[in-house]
Amino acid sequence: MPGIESNAVEPTKDELRGLSTGQKLLRLAPTYGLVILMVALILFFSVLLPNTFPTLLNLRSILSDKAIIALLSLAAMIPMVAGRIDLTVGYGIVLWHILAISLQTMYGLPWPIAVAVVLILGIIVGALNGLLVEVARIDSFIATLGTGTILYALALWHTGGRQMVGQLPDAFYAINGTFVFGLPITAFYVLAITLILWVVLDYTPIGRYLYAIGANQRAAELNGIPTRKFVIGAFVTSGALTALAGVLLASKLRIGQASVGLEFLLPALVGAFLGSTTIKPGRVNVWGTIVGVMILAVGISGIQQFGGSFWVEPLFNGTTLLIAIGIAGYAQRKKGAKSK
């Protein structure tokens, strides 16, 4: 049977063996380039903005603002591991954060039940995406764009173009508003989920199977991997994380409106794509995705503190996305040339 080759381009132990310390650092520099850039940006803005940037208040602001984007980036990353894309991470959060509020204010459900309903619906949508891609054989971009647009239409229909407002329990607000060790609790949610995904993807057969499917699905099938089951599972996990992000957004905003949520799609995809250019360049990975989100967070925060206009953030995200895709494509071509 054909073997399954990793599509990562980070240097192996054999490649580093025999090199001097300086040569090893030069060889590892492209692998950890974004990490180095993130540290450089932090130092740069800390020197130029000593009174506002290197402060606990700014750290809290960054962690609070970008926690939801980090969750959506991780949600988008999981199907990418298997060579698929999930656009419902941007559309789904619109409906989920509205339902998390309206189920309590309009239908009188206790907040734990409302949260559970939203999470279950997110899982169902993820399973539907997986079935459309694996059973109906619809391209994942088209399938998730279709289901995402339907979710957005349902959000518009449910709200009638109005805001969902009402008095919610303090315990529901505490889901997002609590501080632990002086930091927002959402940062610890992201850390816990990141660690779980890292262990699953890097140290369990599930992760190896998903990476194998992403590298060559036909070869994975011939090696006995049930590719359909794992791809559907990837979409289900993505749907669950998207629904969780919707719940946290509802707790943060305290209102639901259909005009909020779509703006998260681009930075979430940018974070996931950037993740394929660092730590393990050439393939998406958990820590690379977190570094990608932090690059966006640090860069945008610093630019805004310099007085950047409201259009700076989408410009920065779009430019970074193009750069990320370009770097990923170059890394893959470079690996292909080496293989030949």
C-alpha positions in Angstrom: 0.0 0.0 0.0 1.2 3.6 -0.6 2.8 5.3 2.4 1.5 8.5 3.9 4.1 11.3 4.0 3.8 14.2 6.3 3.3 17.5 4.6 5.1 19.5 7.2 8.4 21.1 6.4 10.0 21.7 9.8 13.6 20.4 10.0 13.9 16.8 11.2 16.4 15.5 13.8 18.4 14.0 11.0 18.6 17.3 9.2 19.8 19.1 12.4 22.3 16.4 13.3 25.9 17.5 12.7 25.1 21.2 12.4 26.8 23.8 14.6 24.7 25.8 17.0 24.6 28.8 14.6 23.6 26.6 11.7 20.8 25.0 13.7 19.5 28.5 14.7 19.5 29.5 11.0 17.7 26.3 10.0 15.1 26.8 12.8 14.5 30.5 12.1 12.0 30.0 9.3 10.1 27.4 11.5 9.7 29.8 14.4 9.6 33.0 12.3 6.2 34.1 13.5 7.1 33.5 17.1 10.1 35.7 16.7 8.0 38.3 14.9 5.4 38.3 17.7 8.1 38.8 20.4 9.7 41.6 18.2 6.3 43.3 17.9 5.7 43.2 21.6 9.1 44.7 22.3 8.6 47.3 19.5 5.3 48.6 20.8 6.4 48.4 24.4 9.3 50.7 23.7 7.3 53.2 21.6 4.1 53.0 23.8 5.5 52.5 27.3 2.5 54.0 29.1 -0.2 52.0 27.4 1.0 48.9 25.7 3.1 46.9 28.3 0.3 47.2 30.9 -2.0 44.7 32.6 -5.0 46.7 31.3 -3.9 46.2 27.7 -3.1 42.5 28.3 -6.6 42.0 29.7 -8.1 43.9 26.7 -6.2 41.8 24.2 -7.1 38.5 25.9 -10.7 39.5 26.3 -11.2 40.8 22.7 -9.3 38.0 21.0 -10.4 34.9 23.0 -13.5 34.4 20.8 -11.4 34.8 17.6 -8.9 32.3 19.0 -11.7 29.8 19.6 -13.1 30.3 16.1 -9.5 29.9 14.7 -9.1 26.6 16.5 -12.6 25.6 15.2 -11.6 26.4 11.6 -8.2 24.6 12.1 -9.7 21.2 12.9 -11.3 20.5 9.5 -8.1 22.1 7.9 -6.1 19.3 9.4 -8.1 16.9 7.3 -7.8 19.1 4.2 -11.2 20.7 4.5 -12.5 24.2 5.3 -15.4 25.3 7.5 -16.9 28.7 6.8 -19.7 28.3 9.3 -17.4 29.4 12.0 -18.2 32.9 10.9 -21.8 32.5 10.0 -22.8 30.2 12.8 -21.7 32.4 15.6 -24.3 35.0 14.5 -27.2 32.6 15.1 -25.7 30.9 18.2 -25.1 34.1 20.2 -28.6 35.3 19.3 -30.2 31.9 20.4 -28.2 31.9 23.7 -30.0 35.1 24.6 -33.4 34.6 23.0 -33.9 31.1 24.5 -33.7 32.7 27.9 -35.6 36.0 27.2 -38.3 34.8 24.8 -38.8 31.2 25.9 -37.9 31.3 29.5 -35.3 28.5 29.5 -32.8 28.5 32.4 -29.4 29.6 31.2 -27.7 26.1 31.5 -30.4 24.6 29.3 -30.1 27.4 26.8 -26.4 26.9 26.6 -26.8 23.2 26.2 -29.3 23.6 23.4 -27.0 26.0 21.5 -24.1 23.5 21.9 -26.2 20.6 20.7 -27.4 22.7 17.7 -23.8 23.5 16.9 -22.9 19.8 16.9 -25.8 19.0 14.6 -24.8 21.7 12.1 -21.2 20.3 12.2 -22.5 16.8 11.5 -24.6 18.2 8.7 -21.5 19.8 7.2 -19.6 16.6 7.5 -22.4 14.6 5.8 -22.6 17.1 2.9 -18.9 16.9 2.4 -18.3 13.2 2.8 -21.6 11.6 1.8 -23.0 14.1 -0.7 -19.5 14.8 -1.9 -19.9 18.6 -2.1 -16.8 20.6 -1.9 -16.3 21.8 1.7 -16.0 25.5 0.7 -19.3 25.4 -1.1 -21.1 23.2 1.4 -20.1 25.3 4.5 -20.8 28.5 2.6 -24.3 27.2 1.8 -25.1 26.0 5.4 -23.5 29.2 6.8 -25.6 31.4 4.6 -28.7 29.5 5.8 -27.7 30.0 9.4 -27.3 33.7 8.8 -30.7 33.8 7.1 -32.3 32.0 10.1 -30.7 34.6 12.4 -32.2 37.4 10.4 -35.6 35.7 10.4 -35.5 35.0 14.1 -34.6 38.5 15.1 -36.7 40.3 12.4 -33.8 42.8 12.2 -34.2 43.7 15.8 -31.9 43.4 18.8 -32.5 40.6 21.3 -32.4 42.3 24.7 -33.5 41.2 28.1 -32.5 40.7 31.7 -30.2 37.7 32.0 -28.9 35.9 35.1 -25.7 37.1 36.6 -24.4 33.5 36.4 -24.7 33.7 32.6 -22.8 37.0 32.5 -20.1 35.4 34.7 -19.3 32.9 31.9 -17.4 35.6 30.2 -17.0 38.4 32.8 -15.2 36.5 35.5 -11.5 37.2 36.2 -9.1 34.6 37.4 -5.7 35.7 38.7 -6.4 39.1 37.3 -7.0 37.8 33.8 -10.3 37.2 31.9 -11.6 33.7 32.3 -12.0 33.3 28.6 -8.2 33.2 28.2 -8.2 30.1 30.4 -11.0 28.5 28.3 -8.8 29.0 25.2 -5.7 27.6 27.0 -7.6 24.5 28.2 -9.0 23.8 24.7 -5.7 24.5 23.1 -4.0 21.9 25.4 -6.6 19.3 24.7 -6.4 19.8 20.9 -2.6 19.7 21.1 -2.6 16.4 22.9 -5.2 14.9 20.6 -3.6 16.0 17.4 0.0 15.4 18.2 -0.1 12.4 20.6 -3.1 10.3 19.7 -4.1 8.1 16.7 -7.0 10.5 16.0 -4.5 13.3 15.3 -2.3 11.1 13.1 -5.3 9.9 11.1 -6.6 13.4 10.5 -3.1 14.6 9.3 -2.9 11.5 7.1 -6.3 12.3 5.6 -5.2 15.9 5.0 -1.9 14.7 3.4 -3.5 12.1 1.1 -7.0 10.9 1.6 -6.8 8.0 -0.9 -3.6 6.7 0.7 -5.2 7.0 4.1 -8.2 4.9 2.9 -5.9 2.3 1.5 -4.1 2.1 4.8 -7.4 1.2 6.5 -8.3 4.6 8.0 -12.1 5.2 8.1 -11.7 8.7 6.6 -15.4 9.5 6.4 -15.9 9.0 10.2 -12.9 11.2 11.1 -13.8 14.0 8.7 -17.3 14.2 10.0 -15.9 14.1 13.5 -13.7 17.1 12.6 -16.7 19.1 11.4 -18.7 18.1 14.6 -15.9 19.4 16.8 -15.6 22.6 14.8 -19.4 23.1 15.2 -19.2 22.6 18.9 -16.4 25.1 19.3 -18.2 27.6 17.2 -21.4 27.2 19.3 -19.2 27.7 22.5 -17.8 30.9 21.0 -21.4 32.1 20.3 -22.3 31.5 24.0 -19.3 33.5 25.1 -20.1 36.3 22.7 -23.7 36.4 24.0 -22.4 36.6 27.6 -20.0 39.4 26.6 -22.3 41.6 24.6 -25.5 40.9 26.6 -27.6 41.5 23.5 -28.1 39.5 20.3 -28.1 41.1 16.8 -27.6 39.6 13.4 -25.2 42.4 12.4 -22.6 41.0 14.9 -20.5 37.9 14.2 -19.6 38.0 10.5 -16.6 40.2 11.1 -15.0 37.3 13.0 -14.8 35.1 9.9 -11.8 36.7 8.3 -9.5 37.0 11.4 -10.5 33.4 12.4 -9.4 32.1 9.0 -6.3 34.3 9.0 -5.3 32.8 12.4 -5.7 29.3 11.1 -3.8 29.9 7.9 -1.0 31.7 9.8 -0.8 28.6 11.9 0.3 26.6 8.9 3.4 28.8 8.5 5.0 28.4 11.9 6.0 25.8 14.5 5.2 23.1 11.9 5.3 25.1 8.7 3.5 23.4 5.8 0.5 22.1 7.9 -1.9 23.7 10.3 -1.2 23.1 13.9 -2.6 24.1 17.3 0.2 26.3 18.7 0.9 27.9 15.3 -2.8 28.9 15.2 -2.5 30.5 18.6 0.6 32.4 17.6 -1.2 33.5 14.4 -4.1 34.9 16.5 -1.6 36.6 18.9 0.2 38.2 15.9 -3.1 39.8 14.8 -4.0 40.8 18.4 -0.6 42.5 19.1 -0.3 44.1 15.7 -3.8 45.6 15.7 -3.6 46.7 19.3 -0.3 48.5 18.7 -1.5 50.2 15.5 -4.8 51.3 17.1 -2.9 52.8 20.0 -0.8 54.8 17.5 -4.1 56.3 16.4 -5.0 54.0 13.5 -8.5 54.5 12.0 -11.4 52.0 12.2 -10.5 50.5 8.8 -7.0 49.5 9.9 -8.1 46.1 11.4 -9.8 44.7 8.3 -6.9 46.0 6.2 -4.4 44.3 8.5 -6.3 41.1 8.6 -6.7 40.9 4.8 -3.1 41.7 4.1 -1.9 39.2 6.7 -4.2 36.5 5.1 -2.6 37.0 1.7 0.9 36.9 3.2 0.0 33.7 5.2 -1.3 31.9 2.1 1.7 33.0 0.1 4.1 31.7 2.7 2.3 28.4 3.0 2.3 28.0 -0.8 6.0 28.7 -0.9 6.8 26.3 1.9 4.9 23.5 0.0 6.6 24.3 -3.3 10.0 24.3 -1.5 9.3 20.9 0.0 8.1 19.5 -3.4 11.4 20.7 -5.0 13.4 19.0 -2.2 11.5 15.8 -2.7 12.2 15.8 -6.4 
